[in-house]
Amino acid sequence: MRRWHKKDINNVVFHRSEPLFTTCSDDCTLQVSYVMVDSKDLNMNPVIVPLEIFRGHTSSNGRGVMDCKFHPRQPWLFTAGADSVIRLYCN
């Protein structure tokens, strides 16, 4: 994951029902990725495909996006930043 973010990752969140996860970082980005694991052979490496990079938070004292959560039923993503802003990302 370090190759996608330029600073520390603060949280990794998996979606409850979709094969998605997101990472949030001090580089003020939120990155959503698709993940697939072969249920027949758990020794195989997972397939991870980056889907989207979201921006919108600003840095505060070197900190960026502190937390992120998927909505349980809607295709929405909530973030909380060190800039004291909560954002909603949806399509």
N, CA, C and O of each residue as an XYZ file, in Angstrom:
364
protein
N       0.808     -1.187      0.000
C       0.000      0.000      0.000
C       0.856      1.257      0.000
O       0.408      2.300     -0.476
N       2.037      1.188      0.505
C       2.881      2.377      0.605
C       3.156      2.978     -0.773
O       3.373      4.184     -0.882
N       3.151      2.158     -1.825
C       3.452      2.692     -3.151
C       2.334      3.584     -3.674
O       2.565      4.369     -4.593
N       1.130      3.488     -3.117
C       0.016      4.314     -3.573
C      -0.100      5.606     -2.781
O      -0.521      6.624     -3.330
N       0.257      5.590     -1.523
C       0.193      6.790     -0.685
C       1.606      7.324     -0.471
O       2.563      6.557     -0.365
N       1.720      8.631     -0.410
C       3.031      9.250     -0.219
C       3.364      9.460      1.256
O       4.517      9.718      1.602
N       2.348      9.349      2.134
C       2.563      9.479      3.578
C       1.881      8.315      4.289
O       1.351      7.411      3.644
N       1.895      8.341      5.609
C       1.350      7.241      6.403
C      -0.137      7.011      6.156
O      -0.902      7.954      5.950
N      -0.535      5.729      6.180
C      -1.942      5.338      6.086
C      -2.521      5.354      7.494
O      -1.936      4.779      8.412
N      -3.657      6.003      7.670
C      -4.283      6.104      8.986
C      -5.359      5.052      9.226
O      -5.621      4.695     10.374
N      -5.992      4.547      8.158
C      -7.044      3.556      8.344
C      -7.269      2.788      7.049
O      -7.059      3.310      5.954
N      -7.701      1.535      7.198
C      -8.119      0.685      6.092
C      -9.497      0.166      6.459
O      -9.688     -0.379      7.546
N     -10.469      0.334      5.552
C     -11.844     -0.075      5.833
C     -12.348     -0.943      4.690
O     -12.185     -0.600      3.519
N     -12.966     -2.077      5.041
C     -13.548     -2.976      4.049
C     -15.063     -2.775      4.017
O     -15.695     -2.573      5.054
N     -15.630     -2.833      2.824
C     -17.074     -2.723      2.661
C     -17.719     -4.010      3.154
O     -17.152     -5.091      2.992
N     -18.897     -3.901      3.753
C     -19.571     -5.075      4.320
C     -20.030     -6.080      3.273
O     -19.950     -7.287      3.503
N     -20.511     -5.602      2.124
C     -21.105     -6.524      1.156
C     -20.463     -6.494     -0.228
O     -20.711     -7.389     -1.036
N     -19.655     -5.500     -0.512
C     -18.991     -5.403     -1.813
C     -17.502     -5.712     -1.668
O     -16.933     -5.516     -0.595
N     -16.864     -6.196     -2.746
C     -15.425     -6.505     -2.666
C     -14.566     -5.249     -2.811
O     -13.747     -5.141     -3.724
N     -14.771     -4.304     -1.892
C     -14.071     -3.034     -1.928
C     -13.407     -2.745     -0.599
O     -13.865     -3.188      0.454
N     -12.327     -2.000     -0.663
C     -11.748     -1.454      0.553
C     -11.186     -0.085      0.235
O     -10.915      0.237     -0.922
N     -11.016      0.712      1.268
C     -10.459      2.044      1.089
C      -9.372      2.300      2.112
O      -9.394      1.751      3.213
N      -8.432      3.131      1.740
C      -7.366      3.556      2.646
C      -7.392      5.073      2.717
O      -7.646      5.747      1.719
N      -7.128      5.601      3.899
C      -7.021      7.054      4.044
C      -5.653      7.364      4.647
O      -5.099      6.579      5.417
N      -5.126      8.528      4.275
C      -3.724      8.788      4.557
C      -3.472     10.245      4.932
O      -4.303     11.125      4.709
N      -2.298     10.462      5.508
C      -1.844     11.812      5.819
C      -1.480     12.606      4.569
O      -1.212     13.803      4.666
N      -1.464     11.966      3.386
C      -1.235     12.712      2.146
C      -2.522     13.353      1.627
O      -2.563     13.865      0.508
N      -3.588     13.318      2.466
C      -4.888     13.949      2.174
C      -5.654     13.262      1.051
O      -6.524     13.871      0.429
N      -5.334     11.995      0.788
C      -6.080     11.250     -0.222
C      -6.789     10.068      0.403
O      -6.437      9.585      1.479
N      -7.796      9.629     -0.313
C      -8.595      8.457      0.035
C      -8.578      7.591     -1.208
O      -8.944      8.062     -2.284
N      -8.163      6.334     -1.092
C      -8.036      5.490     -2.268
C      -8.921      4.261     -2.123
O      -8.797      3.494     -1.168
N      -9.816      4.091     -3.089
C     -10.748      2.966     -3.098
C     -10.226      1.921     -4.072
O      -9.824      2.243     -5.190
N     -10.235      0.653     -3.630
C      -9.724     -0.441     -4.451
C     -10.675     -1.627     -4.413
O     -11.396     -1.846     -3.440
N     -10.654     -2.383     -5.504
C     -11.372     -3.654     -5.602
C     -10.414     -4.735     -5.129
O      -9.218     -4.680     -5.418
N     -10.938     -5.718     -4.400
C     -10.092     -6.825     -3.942
C     -10.821     -8.147     -4.171
O     -12.021     -8.258     -3.919
N     -10.086     -9.139     -4.649
C     -10.656    -10.466     -4.850
C      -9.685    -11.495     -4.276
O      -8.484    -11.461     -4.545
N     -10.233    -12.401     -3.487
C      -9.448    -13.488     -2.908
C     -10.048    -14.794     -3.392
O     -11.265    -14.976     -3.356
N      -9.201    -15.701     -3.843
C      -9.672    -17.009     -4.310
C     -10.076    -17.838     -3.102
O      -9.225    -18.224     -2.300
N     -11.364    -18.115     -2.967
C     -11.855    -18.858     -1.796
C     -11.427    -20.324     -1.816
O     -11.480    -20.994     -0.784
N     -11.006    -20.831     -2.971
C     -10.567    -22.223     -3.065
C      -9.116    -22.407     -2.651
O      -8.715    -23.485     -2.213
N      -8.340    -21.352     -2.793
C      -6.927    -21.435     -2.451
C      -6.514    -20.135     -1.759
O      -6.140    -19.165     -2.417
N      -6.585    -20.126     -0.448
C      -6.271    -18.925      0.323
C      -4.781    -18.609      0.350
O      -4.384    -17.553      0.842
N      -3.952    -19.511     -0.172
C      -2.518    -19.248     -0.261
C      -2.166    -18.368     -1.450
O      -1.048    -17.859     -1.536
N      -3.100    -18.187     -2.359
C      -2.876    -17.323     -3.527
C      -2.918    -15.859     -3.087
O      -3.647    -15.496     -2.164
N      -2.142    -15.043     -3.749
C      -2.159    -13.614     -3.468
C      -3.490    -13.014     -3.914
O      -4.038    -13.425     -4.937
N      -4.013    -12.056     -3.169
C      -5.260    -11.418     -3.598
C      -5.024    -10.527     -4.818
O      -3.918    -10.037     -5.046
N      -6.078    -10.333     -5.585
C      -6.041     -9.407     -6.713
C      -6.552     -8.071     -6.191
O      -7.684     -7.983     -5.714
N      -5.730     -7.032     -6.279
C      -6.101     -5.702     -5.811
C      -6.003     -4.748     -6.994
O      -4.953     -4.613     -7.623
N      -7.127     -4.089     -7.280
C      -7.189     -3.154     -8.401
C      -7.587     -1.779     -7.883
O      -8.706     -1.614     -7.398
N      -6.705     -0.789     -7.972
C      -7.082      0.571     -7.557
C      -8.182      1.101     -8.473
O      -8.085      0.992     -9.695
N      -9.234      1.679     -7.875
C     -10.357      2.188     -8.653
C     -10.421      3.706     -8.717
O     -10.634      4.280     -9.785
N     -10.236      4.352     -7.574
C     -10.450      5.792     -7.513
C      -9.594      6.420     -6.422
O      -9.360      5.817     -5.375
N      -9.136      7.629     -6.679
C      -8.438      8.431     -5.670
C      -9.281      9.678     -5.435
O      -9.575     10.423     -6.370
N      -9.668      9.898     -4.187
C     -10.453     11.068     -3.819
C      -9.572     12.057     -3.072
O      -8.734     11.679     -2.254
N      -9.781     13.322     -3.373
C      -9.068     14.404     -2.691
C     -10.105     15.400     -2.191
O     -11.243     15.387     -2.658
N      -9.741     16.242     -1.272
C     -10.660     17.247     -0.782
C     -10.283     17.790      0.582
O     -10.642     18.918      0.920
N      -9.572     17.009      1.364
C      -9.113     17.482      2.669
C      -7.800     18.240      2.512
O      -7.059     18.036      1.550
N      -7.530     19.104      3.459
C      -6.260     19.820      3.476
C      -5.453     19.376      4.689
O      -6.016     18.920      5.684
N      -4.155     19.507      4.604
C      -3.268     19.087      5.678
C      -3.352     20.052      6.859
O      -3.464     21.266      6.684
N      -3.295     19.489      8.052
C      -3.264     20.280      9.282
C      -2.213     19.677     10.202
O      -2.375     18.560     10.693
N      -1.144     20.415     10.431
C      -0.023     19.935     11.249
C       0.545     18.622     10.719
O       0.937     17.751     11.495
N       0.587     18.486      9.404
C       1.150     17.290      8.788
C       0.212     16.103      8.745
O       0.596     15.036      8.265
N      -0.996     16.257      9.230
C      -1.979     15.167      9.239
C      -3.000     15.410      8.134
O      -3.254     16.556      7.764
N      -3.583     14.341      7.608
C      -4.540     14.457      6.506
C      -5.879     13.851      6.850
O      -6.566     14.316      7.760
N      -6.255     12.804      6.118
C      -7.522     12.108      6.350
C      -7.307     11.122      7.491
O      -6.492     10.206      7.384
N      -8.040     11.314      8.582
C      -7.823     10.510      9.787
C      -8.650      9.225      9.820
O      -8.201      8.211     10.354
N      -9.870      9.266      9.243
C     -10.749      8.097      9.303
C     -11.671      8.082      8.096
O     -11.923      9.120      7.484
N     -12.173      6.902      7.756
C     -13.104      6.741      6.647
C     -14.030      5.571      6.955
O     -13.632      4.602      7.602
N     -15.275      5.673      6.481
C     -16.277      4.621      6.702
C     -17.167      4.525      5.479
O     -17.547      5.543      4.899
N     -17.506      3.291      5.080
C     -18.513      3.063      4.052
C     -19.889      3.100      4.689
O     -20.064      2.658      5.825
N     -20.868      3.626      3.962
C     -22.257      3.519      4.399
C     -22.661      2.055      4.232
O     -22.250      1.428      3.256
N     -23.459      1.482      5.159
C     -23.776      0.052      5.077
C     -24.638     -0.349      3.877
O     -24.569     -1.496      3.435
N     -25.456      0.579      3.337
C     -26.350      0.205      2.241
C     -26.185      1.046      0.974
O     -26.488      0.575     -0.122
N     -25.721      2.250      1.108
C     -25.570      3.154     -0.034
C     -24.118      3.171     -0.515
O     -23.215      2.840      0.253
N     -23.881      3.550     -1.770
C     -22.498      3.638     -2.272
C     -21.843      4.951     -1.856
O     -21.367      5.717     -2.695
N     -21.826      5.193     -0.573
C     -21.307      6.441     -0.019
C     -20.096      6.152      0.856
O     -19.978      5.083      1.454
N     -19.207      7.128      0.914
C     -18.009      7.023      1.730
C     -17.861      8.312      2.526
O     -17.878      9.406      1.960
N     -17.716      8.178      3.833
C     -17.559      9.317      4.733
C     -16.107      9.397      5.181
O     -15.470      8.373      5.428
N     -15.583     10.621      5.286
C     -14.223     10.812      5.780
C     -14.186     11.899      6.842
O     -15.019     12.805      6.853
N     -13.221     11.797      7.721
C     -12.962     12.822      8.736
C     -11.500     13.200      8.631
O     -10.616     12.344      8.666
N     -11.255     14.496      8.502
C      -9.892     14.964      8.313
C      -9.367     15.746      9.496
O     -10.127     16.216     10.344
N      -8.057     15.875      9.536
C      -7.412     16.678     10.575
C      -7.733     18.154     10.389
O      -7.484     18.966     11.280
N      -8.292     18.506      9.218
C      -8.699     19.883      8.955
C     -10.061     20.211      9.564
O     -10.637     21.258      9.268
N     -10.586     19.311     10.424
C     -11.875     19.472     11.117
C     -13.065     19.460     10.161
O     -14.093     20.082     10.428
N     -12.915     18.747      9.046
C     -13.978     18.654      8.042
C     -14.386     17.189      7.883
O     -13.540     16.296      7.842
N     -15.712     16.958      7.794
C     -16.260     15.651      7.459
C     -16.786     15.739      6.041
O     -17.551     16.648      5.719
N     -16.387     14.812      5.194
C     -16.818     14.830      3.793
C     -17.596     13.575      3.452
O     -17.386     12.511      4.035
N     -18.503     13.723      2.489
C     -19.276     12.608      1.942
C     -18.923     12.504      0.466
O     -19.064     13.471     -0.283
N     -18.463     11.329      0.051
C     -18.182     11.061     -1.354
C     -19.211     10.053     -1.850
O     -19.376      8.978     -1.272
N     -19.902     10.416     -2.931
C     -20.907      9.498     -3.504
C     -20.968      9.700     -5.006
O     -20.576     10.745     -5.525
N     -21.467      8.683     -5.697
C     -21.634      8.775     -7.162
C     -23.091      8.865     -7.504
O     -23.445      8.949     -8.680
